[in-house]
């Protein structure tokens, strides 16, 4: 039977605000941890899904966040590295800056949660050769930063338009894929890093064949037919494993943020109960022909077969 990975990017409201150059009020900066993750944990339990949560090291400096992540680990979920500060120009960081972002988050995850992350995702799909070499040096088993889509330019345009609408400060970013990223497979593949060490690349957020964006946040922003079309592409391709990406923000009530941009923009302003209903539907539909496994378990199995 075909396999499914479920990933969750835990970008809290402070990180989402930085994407649009916004200052988020203190009471709203932790809304993803306060309500989004607990709500998502209950949903995943209902549909019997074990996921991998990609967390920012900066959030582990808040004890209440650590408690929430420890509960996720107790429930059987995995924790992966999503950098320390969620830099929006991750691809352009120097080697030492990138190494610092990875190492600081890695150490915090180990110290605060007692687990060693096996996987990494760069903010904004900032995939690069430098990143792979650093991860190989640190013994990571997999990276999941590649979005193999040719539509990065269109996504950057839409992102810039949203930033202007938000009236935030201009933000220098290197988010979303480059055209060259679309030449790579949309299915997991091995790649050689520094010193001849190899790791697995787990591409994310693009449906096979047409390579259109395919993740929960995009599907929530568009009519239901969009999800079903993306799912059809996955079924036609027969790709296995398939990765479906969620964000903690998907189940966060941004109406509580008191930030006008969030309370007036379709994705953020949707009733959280409606988003929860739709996401549960996405997962149940994907699970009709697939069995869930964690990326960590799958990668370990691949290594054991070599």
ROLUMDREN-101059 format. One line per field, with one value per residue (C-alpha): residue number from 0; residue in three letters; x, y, z. Coordinates in nm, 4 decimals, padded with zeros to 6 digits. Example, Ala and Ser with C-alpha at 12.3 -4.5 7.8 and 13.67 -1.06 7.14 Angstrom:
% ROLUMDREN-101059
seq	c(0 1)
type	c(Ala Ser)
u	c(01.2300 01.3670)
v	c(-00.4500 -00.1060)
w	c(00.7800 00.7140)
***
This chain:
% ROLUMDREN-101059
seq	c(0 1 2 3 4 5 6 7 8 9 10 11 12 13 14 15 16 17 18 19 20 21 22 23 24 25 26 27 28 29 30 31 32 33 34 35 36 37 38 39 40 41 42 43 44 45 46 47 48 49 50 51 52 53 54 55 56 57 58 59 60 61 62 63 64 65 66 67 68 69 70 71 72 73 74 75 76 77 78 79 80 81 82 83 84 85 86 87 88 89 90 91 92 93 94 95 96 97 98 99 100 101 102 103 104 105 106 107 108 109 110 111 112 113 114 115 116 117 118 119 120 121 122 123 124 125 126 127 128 129 130 131 132 133 134 135 136 137 138 139 140 141 142 143 144 145 146 147 148 149 150 151 152 153 154 155 156 157 158 159 160 161 162 163 164 165 166 167 168 169 170 171 172 173 174 175 176 177 178 179 180 181 182 183 184 185 186 187 188 189 190 191 192 193 194 195 196 197 198 199 200 201 202 203 204 205 206 207 208 209 210 211 212 213 214 215 216 217 218 219 220 221 222 223 224 225 226 227 228 229 230 231 232 233 234 235 236 237 238 239 240 241 242 243 244 245 246 247 248 249 250 251 252 253 254 255 256 257 258 259 260 261 262 263 264 265 266 267 268 269 270 271 272 273 274 275 276 277 278 279 280 281 282 283 284 285 286 287 288 289 290 291 292 293 294 295 296 297 298 299 300 301 302 303 304 305)
type	c(Unk Unk Unk Unk Unk Unk Unk Unk Unk Unk Unk Unk Unk Unk Unk Unk Unk Unk Unk Unk Unk Unk Unk Unk Unk Unk Unk Unk Unk Unk Unk Unk Unk Unk Unk Unk Unk Unk Unk Unk Unk Unk Unk Unk Unk Unk Unk Unk Unk Unk Unk Unk Unk Unk Unk Unk Unk Unk Unk Unk Unk Unk Unk Unk Unk Unk Unk Unk Unk Unk Unk Unk Unk Unk Unk Unk Unk Unk Unk Unk Unk Unk Unk Unk Unk Unk Unk Unk Unk Unk Unk Unk Unk Unk Unk Unk Unk Unk Unk Unk Unk Unk Unk Unk Unk Unk Unk Unk Unk Unk Unk Unk Unk Unk Unk Unk Unk Unk Unk Unk Unk Unk Unk Unk Unk Unk Unk Unk Unk Unk Unk Unk Unk Unk Unk Unk Unk Unk Unk Unk Unk Unk Unk Unk Unk Unk Unk Unk Unk Unk Unk Unk Unk Unk Unk Unk Unk Unk Unk Unk Unk Unk Unk Unk Unk Unk Unk Unk Unk Unk Unk Unk Unk Unk Unk Unk Unk Unk Unk Unk Unk Unk Unk Unk Unk Unk Unk Unk Unk Unk Unk Unk Unk Unk Unk Unk Unk Unk Unk Unk Unk Unk Unk Unk Unk Unk Unk Unk Unk Unk Unk Unk Unk Unk Unk Unk Unk Unk Unk Unk Unk Unk Unk Unk Unk Unk Unk Unk Unk Unk Unk Unk Unk Unk Unk Unk Unk Unk Unk Unk Unk Unk Unk Unk Unk Unk Unk Unk Unk Unk Unk Unk Unk Unk Unk Unk Unk Unk Unk Unk Unk Unk Unk Unk Unk Unk Unk Unk Unk Unk Unk Unk Unk Unk Unk Unk Unk Unk Unk Unk Unk Unk Unk Unk Unk Unk Unk Unk Unk Unk Unk Unk Unk Unk Unk Unk Unk Unk Unk Unk Unk Unk Unk Unk Unk Unk)
u	c(00.0000 00.1240 00.2724 00.2004 00.4166 00.2442 00.4651 00.3808 00.5777 00.5481 00.5864 00.4367 00.2559 00.5742 00.7340 00.4237 00.4223 00.7868 00.6944 00.4854 00.6959 00.4391 00.4832 00.2700 00.1360 00.2784 -00.0490 -00.0614 00.2985 00.2438 -00.1053 00.0161 00.1567 -00.1256 -00.4136 -00.3044 -00.0865 -00.3219 -00.6102 -00.3960 -00.2785 -00.6407 -00.7219 -00.4232 -00.5288 -00.8810 -00.7498 -00.4688 -00.1819 00.1727 00.3394 00.6776 00.6779 00.9462 01.0212 01.2235 01.4863 01.3880 01.0484 01.2159 01.3431 00.9836 00.9128 00.5404 00.6260 00.8587 00.5746 00.3519 00.6215 00.6993 00.3326 00.3530 00.6533 00.4610 00.1798 00.4223 00.5048 00.8572 01.0457 01.2642 01.4774 01.3322 01.6315 01.6773 01.5290 01.3303 01.5389 01.3489 01.6745 01.7965 01.9276 02.1537 02.3074 02.6813 02.8032 02.8774 02.5428 02.3601 02.5631 02.4773 02.1030 02.1089 02.3377 02.1645 01.8215 01.9651 02.1159 01.7976 01.5867 01.8246 01.8526 01.4870 01.3095 01.5624 01.5412 01.7924 01.6394 01.7019 01.5494 01.5629 01.3519 01.4797 01.2437 01.0864 01.2034 01.5570 01.7215 02.0891 02.4081 02.5560 02.2652 02.3030 02.6758 02.6198 02.3439 02.5648 02.8448 02.6045 02.4833 02.1265 01.9343 01.7160 01.6379 01.2907 01.3553 01.3105 00.9889 01.0278 00.8016 00.8685 00.6174 00.8505 00.8403 00.4610 00.4613 00.7114 00.4920 00.1831 00.3833 00.5071 00.1532 00.0325 00.3189 00.2191 -00.1409 -00.0301 00.1444 00.4362 00.8004 00.9769 01.1349 01.4348 01.3570 01.4722 01.1533 01.0051 01.1773 01.4061 01.3265 01.6201 01.4533 01.1770 01.4202 01.4509 01.2206 00.9043 00.9584 01.2198 01.5720 01.9230 02.1754 02.5464 02.6626 02.9952 03.2621 03.0731 02.8037 02.4572 02.1168 01.7622 01.5850 01.2095 01.0545 00.7508 00.4563 00.4291 00.1985 00.3573 00.3320 00.2182 00.4163 00.1442 00.1631 -00.0014 -00.0186 -00.2962 -00.2558 -00.2888 -00.5833 -00.7578 -00.7234 -00.8869 -01.2112 -01.2344 -01.1829 -00.8192 -00.7372 -00.9131 -00.7221 -00.3904 -00.4865 -00.5775 -00.2282 -00.0807 -00.2975 -00.2183 00.1547 00.1408 00.4049 00.4931 00.5774 00.3750 00.4304 00.1407 00.2412 00.0443 00.1294 00.0465 -00.1027 -00.3620 -00.5546 -00.4858 -00.7580 -00.5906 -00.8975 -00.7569 -00.4384 -00.5965 -00.3769 -00.5988 -00.4135 -00.4746 -00.8381 -00.9171 -00.7167 -00.9027 -00.6656 -00.6012 -00.9551 -01.1354 -01.3225 -01.0890 -01.3730 -01.4151 -01.0417 -01.0336 -01.3237 -01.1534 -00.8113 -00.9663 -01.1305 -00.7973 -00.6293 -00.9135 -00.9222 -00.5468 -00.5667 -00.8199 -00.5395 -00.2360 -00.0946 00.0797 00.4384 00.6789 00.9624 01.2064 01.0860 01.0907 01.4427 01.5760 01.4255 01.5971 01.9333 01.8912 01.8351 02.1646)
v	c(00.0000 00.3522 00.5479 00.8980 01.1342 01.4144 01.7129 02.0171 02.3427 02.5145 02.8772 03.0797 03.4089 03.6101 03.4279 03.4706 03.8421 03.8743 03.7310 04.0428 04.2969 04.3221 04.3775 04.1228 04.2272 04.0382 03.8608 03.7062 03.6002 03.2475 03.1728 02.8774 02.7079 02.8183 02.6947 02.5785 02.2862 02.1492 02.1612 01.9919 01.7238 01.6305 01.6178 01.3916 01.1608 01.1343 01.0292 00.8165 00.9994 01.0311 01.3427 01.5137 01.8652 02.1015 02.3476 02.6686 02.6705 03.0212 02.8887 02.6360 02.9218 02.9587 02.6936 02.6727 02.5817 02.3068 02.1549 02.1433 01.9809 01.7261 01.6264 01.5808 01.3512 01.1521 01.1092 00.9463 01.2392 01.3261 01.6548 01.7940 02.1064 02.4177 02.6465 02.8727 03.2071 03.1226 03.3570 03.4593 03.4858 03.1420 03.0496 03.3575 03.3031 03.2458 02.8962 02.9970 03.1744 02.8699 02.6377 02.8528 02.8419 02.4625 02.3915 02.6229 02.4756 02.1219 02.1785 02.3312 02.0400 01.7933 01.9832 02.0793 01.7758 01.4966 01.3924 01.4187 01.5598 01.3470 01.5835 01.9497 02.1947 02.5385 02.8347 02.9313 02.6115 02.7557 02.4473 02.4771 02.2780 02.4543 02.3383 01.9751 01.9767 02.1130 01.8625 01.5763 01.6955 01.6918 01.3412 01.4311 01.1470 01.3652 01.7138 01.8298 02.1806 02.1220 02.2418 02.1033 02.3515 02.6015 02.8437 03.0115 03.3415 03.3490 03.2683 03.5494 03.7915 03.6957 03.7151 04.0658 04.1745 04.0483 04.2282 04.5564 04.4979 04.4342 04.7747 04.6120 04.7060 04.5748 04.2383 04.0931 03.7284 03.4340 03.2340 02.9775 02.7585 02.8558 02.7329 02.4912 02.3228 02.1972 01.9694 01.7432 01.4529 01.5152 01.1738 01.1093 01.0572 01.0112 01.2897 01.2996 01.5681 01.6744 01.4091 01.1598 01.1203 01.0874 01.1818 01.1588 01.4534 01.4507 01.7039 01.8871 02.1139 02.0405 01.7837 01.5364 01.5796 01.9449 02.0502 02.2860 02.3949 02.1249 02.1768 02.2462 02.6253 02.6614 02.4207 02.6129 02.9353 02.7892 02.6052 02.2338 02.1319 02.2432 01.9846 01.7101 01.8002 01.7886 01.4564 01.3237 01.4146 01.2234 00.9200 00.9245 00.9467 00.6617 00.8446 00.6791 00.8017 01.1219 01.4143 01.6360 01.9564 02.1321 02.4403 02.5030 02.8287 02.6275 02.5648 02.8946 03.1553 03.4639 03.6688 03.6801 03.8503 04.1970 04.2525 04.4022 04.2214 03.8824 03.9534 04.0611 03.8143 03.5016 03.2308 03.3877 03.5160 03.1868 03.0418 02.7917 02.5395 02.5421 02.5027 02.2100 02.0416 02.0814 01.9611 01.6520 01.5915 01.6327 01.3740 01.1230 01.1472 01.0932 00.7985 00.6093 00.4674 00.5288 00.4207 00.6750 00.6278 00.8816 01.0082 00.9059 00.5435 00.5297 00.6716 00.4301 00.1417 00.2629 00.2835 -00.0678 -00.2041 -00.0685)
w	c(00.0000 -00.0755 00.2140 00.3475 00.5511 00.7450 00.8274 01.0410 01.0234 01.3597 01.2492 01.5347 01.4804 01.5400 01.2425 01.0256 01.1082 01.0041 00.6625 00.6008 00.7903 01.0690 01.4395 01.6240 01.9665 02.2636 02.3437 01.9949 01.9355 02.0777 01.9464 01.7384 02.0482 02.2745 02.0605 01.7153 01.8238 02.0928 01.8426 01.5758 01.8201 01.8918 01.5196 01.4463 01.7279 01.5840 01.2434 01.3967 01.2330 01.3684 01.2275 01.2253 01.3729 01.2393 01.5208 01.5513 01.8232 01.9303 02.0439 02.2733 02.4878 02.6151 02.8858 02.8037 02.4433 02.5656 02.7683 02.4595 02.2441 02.5162 02.5098 02.1311 02.1774 02.4410 02.1865 01.9407 01.7137 01.5969 01.6236 01.3440 01.3044 01.1361 01.2116 01.5124 01.4028 01.0861 00.8695 00.5564 00.3622 00.4633 00.1194 00.1165 00.4606 00.4742 00.5569 00.9149 00.9592 00.8265 01.0452 01.3498 01.2686 01.2383 01.5333 01.7817 01.7093 01.7159 02.0611 02.2013 02.0746 02.2383 02.5664 02.6097 02.4627 02.5058 02.1410 01.8579 01.5393 01.2323 00.9784 00.8799 00.6817 00.5828 00.6183 00.2868 00.1098 00.1078 -00.0417 -00.1358 -00.1781 00.1246 00.3383 00.2320 00.3056 00.6573 00.7318 00.6116 00.8417 01.1377 01.0534 00.9595 00.7974 00.5761 00.4546 00.3504 00.2162 -00.1575 -00.3199 -00.6746 -00.8515 -01.1336 -00.9784 -00.7302 -00.9195 -00.9104 -00.5397 -00.4723 -00.6656 -00.4645 -00.1432 -00.2293 -00.3105 00.0269 00.2015 00.0349 00.1357 00.4932 00.4900 00.6671 00.6405 00.3268 00.4027 00.2224 00.1478 -00.0619 -00.0106 -00.2480 -00.5070 -00.7893 -01.1395 -01.1137 -00.8154 -01.0457 -01.2295 -00.9260 -00.8482 -00.6485 -00.4817 -00.2083 -00.3379 -00.2043 -00.2373 -00.1532 00.0870 00.2345 00.2765 00.0626 00.3286 00.1846 00.3149 00.1876 00.0317 00.1002 -00.1435 -00.0156 -00.1025 -00.4761 -00.6356 -00.8800 -01.2578 -01.2817 -00.9704 -00.8458 -00.4794 -00.2686 00.1048 00.3532 00.3684 -00.0097 -00.0234 00.2565 00.0565 -00.2556 -00.3406 -00.2434 -00.6079 -00.5837 -00.3154 -00.5097 -00.8270 -00.6413 -00.4874 -00.8333 -00.9581 -00.6650 -00.7432 -01.1153 -01.0490 -00.7973 -00.5919 -00.2628 -00.0115 -00.0501 00.1871 00.2952 00.4705 00.7430 00.9463 01.3093 01.1819 00.9877 01.3092 01.4852 01.5315 01.3851 01.4672 01.8198 01.6986 01.6671 01.3592 01.0832 00.8041 00.9642 01.0464 00.6881 00.4735 00.3589 00.4820 00.8214 00.8823 00.8206 01.1154 01.2756 01.3096 00.9303 00.8732 01.1145 00.9347 00.5980 00.7165 00.8726 00.5363 00.3534 00.5769 00.5646 00.1864 00.1546 00.3945 00.1831 -00.0342 00.1852 00.5177 00.7426 00.8464 00.9909 00.7773 01.0498 01.0465 00.6660 00.6411 00.9012 00.7050 00.3869 00.5631 00.7047 00.3547 00.2171)
***
